[in-house]
Amino acid sequence: MTVEREYLLPAIWVREHIIQVPLKWFDNQDTRTIEVFARELVDPTRREEQLPCLLFLQGGPGGKSPRPTARSSWIAEALKTYRVILLDQRGTGRSSRIEGKSIAGLTDVQAADYLSCFRADSIVADAEYLRKNCFGDRPWSTLGQSYGGFITLTYLSQAPEGLHTCFMTGGLASLQPDADEVYAHTYPQVVAKNRIFYQRYPHLEELIGYIADRLEQQEILLPDGDRLTVKRLQSLGIDLGMSEGYERLLWLFDEAFNPDGQFSDTFLSQVMTLTSYAENPLFAVLHESIYAQDKATNWAAQRLRHNFDAFAEDRRPLYLTGEMIYPWMFTDIAALRPFNGAVKLLAERRVWSPLYNSKRLLENQVPVFAAVYFSDMYVDVRLSLETAQQVGNLTPWITNEYEHNGLRVGNVFGHLQSMAQKAGVLCV
């Protein structure tokens, strides 16, 4: 383990940590290692104090930790009390980042085996090694956003002795992870978001329909050479579950065409960036695998889509899809093509390491405070509330004030901290 460097951001002192960990935590015969990176933040005036630590577990899968530019949002609130640890989960950011080049030279079988080592159970093992070796082996608190909440449940199952208090925002996953059930619940939420979108901006019905018609009639290429198809256009709907998502899509389509009636460079460039997964390929590669426990996911989003005629490519108004991942993405999108064979094998894989220990969770003693967003497009409220009943010492806060990104745009963390204080849970 090493401390790579220390430096001062605006009102934040930063220390960087790098550790070497096993690629396969649960296979002593495999000696391969990877690098895991974490960034420690502290109020500069409190650098020498022995403050409690708050580990941030980023959403995803495949999302790197935030790169702070100043004390803002939840980080500012957390720095009043904690040292904040921003972990780049394995395969992201500076933690042996995975991209197409990472699996070059591997067979599909080898690549699938490698990628299977980047799920929540291994992330928890990394975090525990970091805690024990870099932060004095003292229990720390966690803040899990979205998929970070999934990881929190694995942490409580795997190593509760390392935890003091857990905060979760939009991440109470089902303890009986079944990708089919997840999409059966979330597809209707995406339909509802589309209706709100078109009710709010009715002129977009005609515009987006016209764009889809043009894409069916012409070959339109994105700047990286990929073809822009209707189904790729639909994947822009992943943004509909965020508080600013409707407006971001509004302004994206507002500049779709040049005065001469051709697709604008601005539009094509933005669509390419938003749908390429070049910055976070693991999001697509592992998306259904985060639900896999005792059976194959077998492209659940694609199979369940056929139950919802609203998403037909020839339907008008054209409905946009959510965060669902489909097989065609791994042939049509440049950044994902190297993973095509391996992802097929992951979709067919039937045997996975367990993510949750239901008995241990039911008997849990670690205080957990969880924000559940009533209209969450990504994590269904009904499944979240079922889980809330199955985890001991968990206090949910159900709110319709925020969308899935409430942690970033509101005082969600402050509210959860207040809940903990009222319950008599103190930082140590």
N, C-alpha and C positions, 0 to 999 in steps of 0.2 A: 504494500500500500504506500502511496506517496501523496504529498500535498504538492500539486503542480505549481500553483502560484496564488498570490493574494493581491487584491487591488480594491480600489474604491470606486463604486458607482455613485451617482447622485444619492446621497443619504443612505447608502447601503455598503457595508463592508463585505467583501466576497472572499471566500477561500475555496479552492477547487481540490477535489479528492479523486484519485484514480486507484482502483483495486483490480487485481486479477482474480477471477473466479472460474470454477469449472464450467465448461459448456453444459455438461450433464451432471447436475447435482445428485442425481439419484442412480448413477451408474459409476461405481468405483473403478471399473475396468477401462473407462474412457478417460484419457489424460489430457484431452484438449482443453484449452482455457480461452476465455474471452476477457475483454476489458470493460469495466463498468465505471461510469463517471457520475459524480454528484457535485453540485454546487451549493455551498453553505452560505447563507445570508445572515447578517446580524446588524443591528443598529450600531453604527460606528462608535457611539458613546458608551456601548455596553460590551465591547469586544472581549474584555477580560472577565466578564461575569459568567458564572456557571448557570446559564439559562437552560430551561428545558428545550428539547428539540421537537420540532414538528416536521415530519416527513410528508412531502406532498406527492401524492400518487396521481399522475396525469391520466387524462382520458385517452381513449384510443379504441382498439389496440394500435400500437405503432406510433403513438404520439410522444414527442420528446418533451422535456420539462419546459416551463416558460423561460424566456430570456428577458429578465426584467430590465427596463430602461430607467426606472425611477420607482419610488415608493408609491404604489398606486393599488387600488382595488383591495383584494383580500390580503395581499402581501404586506401592505402598510399596516393593516389591522394585526396581522400575525406577529410582525416585528416588534410590536409593543410588549410582547410577552415571551416570544420564542426565538430560538435560532431556527431558521427555516431551511430545510434540506430539500433541494430540487434534484431529484434523481432522474437521470436519463435512463429509462427502463431499457434493459438489454435489447439490442437491435435498433435503437433510436439515438438520434443526436450524436454524442461522442462516445456512446457505449457500444463499440463494435457494430456500428450502424450497418443495417442490411439494405442492400439495393441489388439490382440485377447483377452487377459485377461480383457481388459477394458469393454467388453460387456458380459462377463461371467455372467450368471444368468438372462440376459434379454431375453425376447421373441424376435422373429424376428421383430415384429411390434415395440416394444420398442427400439430395437437397431437401426432400420432404422430412427425412430424419433430422436434419440440421434445424429446419424451421420449427419442428415440433418442440424444440428446446426453449422456445421464447414465449411460453404461456405464463399465466399468473403464478403457478407453483414455483417456477424458477425465479421469477421476479421477486417473490417473497424471500426465497433463499438468499438472493443477492442482497436484499435489504437487511436481512439479519446479519449477514457477514459484515456489511458496512457499519451497522450499529455497534456490533461487538468490537470491531477492530479500529474504527475511526471516531467513535463517540462514547467511549468509556463503558460500554455494555450496560448503560442505564436504559430502562424502558422509555420509549418515546411515544408521542402522540402522532396520529396520522390524519391527513385530510385527503380523502379520495374523491376526485371528480369523475363522474360517469364511470368509465371502465376502471378508474381508480377505486371506485366502490366495490366492483367485482373483486379486485385484488385485495381489498380490505377484508372481505369475507373469507378469502383464502388465507390471509394472514391470521385471522382469528381462528381458523381451522387448524393451521399448521404451527404457529408459534405465538400463542397469545401471551406468553411470558415476556415477550419483547414489547408489549403494548401497554401504554398508560390510559389513553383515551382515544377513541376513533370518531372522526367527523366524516360524514359522507354527504355528497351533493349529487342527486340524480343518478345514483349508482347502486340501488338495492336490487341486485340481480336475483333471479329465481334460483333456489337451491336445488331444484331438479332441472338443470339446464337442458332444454330441448329446443333446438333451433326452430323446429316446426311450430311449436307453441308460441315462441317469441314473435315470429312473423305473422302468425294468425292474429295476434293482438296488435302488432304495430302497423300492419298494412291499413287497417281502418283509420288509425290515427293520421296516417299520411293522406288518406282520402279527405279527412276533415280539414287538414291544413291546406290542401289544394283548394277546397271550397272557400275557405277564408281568404286565400290569396286572390282568387278571381272575384270574390265579392268586394274586396278592397280595391282592386284595380281591374275593373271589368274590361277595359280596353285591351288588356293583355291577352284575353281569350283569342281575339282575332289575330293579334300580332304573333303570338307563339304558334297558333295553328298555321298561319301563313309560313312561318319559318320552317315548321315541320314539313309542310307540303313541298317547299323548295328543296329541302334536304332529301326527300324521296325522289325528286325529279332530277337533281343534279349531284355531281360528285363535288362536295365542298371539303377542302383540305384545311386542317389546322396548321399552324406554323411549323410543327414538328413532323408534318407529313401524314399524320393519322387522319383518317376520314371522319368528318363530323356526321354522325348518323342520328336518327331520331332517338334511338334508345340512349345514346350518349348525351344528347340534349336533355332527355328526361332525368338523367342522373344529377343534374343541377339541383334537383329538389332536396338534396341532402341538407340544404341550408334552411328549409322551411321550418325546422324545429328550433331555430335560434331567434332571439328577440328582434334582431335587426334583419333577419333573413328575407322577409317579404320585400323590404326596401332595397336590400342589396340586389335581389333579382330584378326588381323594378328598374333600377338604374342600369343594370347589365343589359336588359332588353331594350332600354331606351335608346341605346347607341348601337343597335344591331346592324343598321344599314347606313351606308354613305349616301350623299345626295344623289348619286347616280343609280341607286337601287341595289348596289352590290353589298355583300356582307363586309362590314368595316373591319380593318385590322385590329382595332381596339376590342371589338366583340370576340373575334376569333382567338386573339391572344388570351383574353380573360377566360374564355370557355376552356381552352387548352389547359391553362394553369389550374382551374378549379376542378377539372375532371381527369387530370393525368396521373395522379397519385405519385408523381415524381419525388415529392418531398417526404411522403410517408407510405411507401409501398406495403409495409407490414399491415397497415390498416385493412387493405384489401386482401392480402395474402392470408391473414389469420382471422379474418372477421368472423367466420362461422365456427372456426376452431375454438373460440373462447367459450362456446356453448357445448363443446363435445365432451362427453364424460363416459358414457357406456354404449354408444352406438354411433354410426356414421351420420354426419350431417347431410351428405348427399345433395348439396346445392339446394338447401331448404328454401332460400329466398326465390330462386327460379321456379321451383315446384309450386310454392304457395302463390306465386304471382298469378298463375292461371286461374285461381279462384276469385280474382278481382278484375272484372272486365274494365273497370275504370282506367286501368293502366295500359290498355291496348294502344299500340303505336298509331293506329289509324283512327282512333277516337278523337272527337273534338267536342268540347275543349280538350286539349292534350293535358293529361295529368302527369306531373313530375313524380319520380320515385324518391324514396328517402335514402337511408344509408345502406340499403340492400346491395349486396355484391353478387354479380352474375357471371356465369362462365365466359360469356362473350368478351368480358373486359380483359381477359388474359390472352386473347388473340388480337383484339382491336386497339389496345392501348400500349404504346411503345414501352413505357416504364414497367409494365406488368408482364410483357411477353416472356421474359426469361423465366418467370415462375410458373408458366402454364402447366407443364407436366407435373411438377411437384404439387401444385395446388389440387390438381385432379386426384392425386394419391391421398392428400390430406382429407379431401371430401369423402373419399371411400374408406378411410381408416376407421376401424371399429373399436380398437383398444386404446384408451387414453389413461393417463394418470389421473386420479381423483382430484378435483379442485376444492371440494367442500366436505367437511366432516359434520354431518347433521347433528349427531349426538353432542359433540363438543360445542357447536354453535348454540344448541338449545340450552346448554348448561353454562354458557358464556358469562363471565364475571367482569369483563372489561367494559366500561361505560361506552356506549355507542349513541351518537346523536345524528340523525339522518334527515336531510331535506328531501322530501318526495314531491315532485312537481306534478300537479294534477293532470295537466295536459301534455305531459312529456311525450314527444314523438318517437323517442329512441328507447326509453326504458318504461315499459307499461306500468301505470300506477297500480293496477290490480295485482300484477305479479309482485310488485314492490311491497304492497301491503300484506300479501301472503308471507313474504319473507320476514317482514317485521314481526309477525307472530311466531316465527320459528327461530328467532335469535334472542337469547336471553340478554337482559339489561340493555335493550335497544329502545330508544325513545324517538319516534318519528315526528317530524313536523311536515304536515301536508299543506301545501300552499298552491294557489292558482295565480299568485302575484308574478311568478317568474316562469320563463321558459328554461330549456335545458342548460343554458349558459348563465343562469342566475348568479353563480359564484363570481363570474367575471364582471357582471354589470350591476350587481346589487350588494347589499350588506348581508348576504346569506351567512358568511362565516361568522360575522359579529352576532347574528341571531343565534346560531348554534352554540357559540361560546356562552351567550347569556343563559341558554338552556342548561348548559353544563354547570355554570355557576349556581343557578337556582337549585340544581340537584345536589349541590355540595361537592362537585368535582373540581378540584383545584389543580393548577399546574404544579409539577414538582421537578 
